[in-house]
Amino acid sequence: MSTEARRRLMRDFKRLKNDPPGGISGAPCPDNILLWNAIIFGPADTPFEDGTFKLALQFDENYPNKPPSVKFISKMFHPNVYANGELCLDILQNRWSPTYDVAAILTSIQSLLHDPNPNSPANAEAANLYRENRKEYIRRVREVVESSWE
């Protein structure tokens, strides 16, 4: 792995430890700095509130010039999350910038939980329910919140 990527990931980890944004945490695996585990707590005043959602972030030697691949390990029902847990999030694709760090990535994902984008769906069923039957959408989200406690 390049020294630049290693240094950057260590800086990201130090920042996340010393000045953690509310409702998120993350750390590299002890034996592999390229693989991180993270937790996002469901934002208050949303159907995701009280949820504890696990994610995996996989970096490569091109970080920070290339975004990590990120996926939910926890079950997720959300318009912008594919069935396999991968996200449809612009900053992880065409809007990536090397200025984003791990804290910014996790904060953006937490914001996505708060404000889904049903116009760019990864999960058509969730997007349709979000637009057309909010009560059923909330019920389905609450199911994944409860399963996140296991």
C-alpha positions as CSV (number, residue, x, y, z in Angstrom):
1,M,0.0,0.0,0.0
2,S,1.2,3.5,-0.7
3,T,2.5,5.5,2.2
4,E,0.2,8.4,1.2
5,A,-2.9,6.2,1.6
6,R,-1.7,4.8,5.0
7,R,-0.8,8.3,6.3
8,R,-4.2,9.6,5.2
9,L,-6.2,6.8,6.8
10,M,-4.3,7.2,10.1
11,R,-5.1,10.9,10.0
12,D,-8.7,10.1,9.3
13,F,-8.8,7.7,12.2
14,K,-7.1,10.1,14.6
15,R,-9.6,12.9,13.6
16,L,-12.5,10.5,14.1
17,K,-11.3,9.5,17.5
18,N,-10.4,13.0,18.7
19,D,-13.4,14.9,17.3
20,P,-16.1,12.4,16.4
21,P,-19.2,13.7,14.7
22,G,-22.4,12.9,16.7
23,G,-24.0,9.6,16.0
24,I,-21.1,7.9,14.1
25,S,-18.1,5.9,14.9
26,G,-15.5,4.0,12.9
27,A,-12.1,2.3,13.1
28,P,-9.8,0.3,10.9
29,C,-9.6,-3.5,11.5
30,P,-6.6,-4.2,13.7
31,D,-4.7,-6.2,11.0
32,N,-5.8,-4.2,7.9
33,I,-6.0,-0.4,7.8
34,L,-7.7,-0.6,4.4
35,L,-10.8,-2.3,5.9
36,W,-12.9,-0.3,8.4
37,N,-15.9,-1.1,10.4
38,A,-18.3,1.7,11.2
39,I,-21.6,2.3,13.1
40,I,-24.2,5.0,12.3
41,F,-26.9,5.7,14.8
42,G,-30.2,6.5,13.2
43,P,-30.9,10.2,13.2
44,A,-33.4,11.6,15.7
45,D,-36.8,12.5,14.5
46,T,-36.6,10.0,11.6
47,P,-38.0,6.5,11.2
48,F,-34.4,5.3,11.6
49,E,-34.1,6.8,15.1
50,D,-32.7,4.3,17.7
51,G,-31.2,2.1,15.0
52,T,-27.6,1.0,15.2
53,F,-26.4,0.3,11.7
54,K,-23.1,-1.4,10.9
55,L,-21.2,-0.6,7.7
56,A,-18.0,-1.8,6.1
57,L,-15.6,0.5,4.2
58,Q,-13.0,-0.9,1.9
59,F,-10.2,1.4,0.8
60,D,-7.5,0.8,-1.7
61,E,-4.0,2.2,-2.3
62,N,-5.5,5.0,-4.4
63,Y,-7.3,6.6,-1.4
64,P,-7.9,9.6,-1.1
65,N,-7.9,10.0,-4.9
66,K,-10.5,7.2,-5.2
67,P,-13.5,6.7,-2.8
68,P,-13.8,3.6,-0.7
69,S,-16.5,1.1,-1.4
70,V,-19.1,1.3,1.4
71,K,-21.9,-1.0,2.3
72,F,-24.3,-1.6,5.1
73,I,-23.7,-4.9,6.9
74,S,-26.9,-4.4,8.9
75,K,-30.2,-5.0,7.1
76,M,-31.4,-1.7,5.5
77,F,-34.7,-0.6,3.9
78,H,-34.0,2.8,2.2
79,P,-34.6,4.3,-1.3
80,N,-30.8,4.8,-1.8
81,V,-29.5,1.5,-0.6
82,Y,-29.3,-1.6,-2.8
83,A,-30.4,-5.0,-1.6
84,N,-26.7,-6.0,-1.1
85,G,-26.2,-3.0,1.2
86,E,-24.3,-0.8,-1.3
87,L,-25.2,2.8,-1.4
88,C,-26.3,5.1,-4.2
89,L,-24.6,8.3,-2.9
90,D,-23.1,10.9,-5.2
91,I,-20.0,11.6,-3.1
92,L,-19.1,7.9,-3.3
93,Q,-19.4,8.0,-7.1
94,N,-19.3,11.0,-9.5
95,R,-19.0,13.7,-6.9
96,W,-16.0,12.3,-5.0
97,S,-13.3,14.7,-3.8
98,P,-10.0,13.8,-2.1
99,T,-10.9,16.4,0.5
100,Y,-13.6,14.0,1.9
101,D,-12.4,11.9,4.9
102,V,-14.0,9.0,6.7
103,A,-15.9,11.4,9.0
104,A,-17.4,13.2,6.0
105,I,-18.4,9.9,4.4
106,L,-20.1,8.6,7.4
107,T,-21.8,12.0,8.1
108,S,-23.1,12.0,4.5
109,I,-24.5,8.5,4.9
110,Q,-26.2,9.6,8.2
111,S,-27.7,12.6,6.3
112,L,-28.9,10.3,3.6
113,L,-30.9,8.4,6.3
114,H,-32.4,11.6,7.3
115,D,-33.2,12.9,3.8
116,P,-33.6,10.1,1.2
117,N,-33.5,10.9,-2.5
118,P,-36.4,8.9,-4.0
119,N,-35.6,10.3,-7.4
120,S,-32.3,8.3,-7.6
121,P,-33.5,5.0,-6.2
122,A,-31.4,2.0,-5.6
123,N,-34.4,0.3,-4.0
124,A,-37.5,1.0,-6.1
125,E,-39.9,-0.5,-3.5
126,A,-38.6,1.7,-0.8
127,A,-38.6,4.8,-3.1
128,N,-42.2,4.1,-4.1
129,L,-43.4,3.6,-0.5
130,Y,-41.5,6.7,0.6
131,R,-43.4,8.7,-2.1
132,E,-46.8,7.1,-2.1
133,N,-47.4,5.3,1.2
134,R,-45.3,6.9,3.9
135,K,-47.0,5.0,6.7
136,E,-46.0,1.6,5.2
137,Y,-42.5,3.0,4.5
138,I,-42.1,3.9,8.1
139,R,-43.3,0.5,9.3
140,R,-40.8,-1.2,7.1
141,V,-38.0,1.0,8.3
142,R,-38.9,0.4,11.9
143,E,-38.5,-3.3,11.2
144,V,-34.9,-2.8,10.2
145,V,-34.3,-0.6,13.2
146,E,-35.5,-3.4,15.5
147,S,-33.4,-5.9,13.6
148,S,-30.3,-3.6,14.1
149,W,-30.4,-4.3,17.8
150,E,-29.6,-8.0,17.4
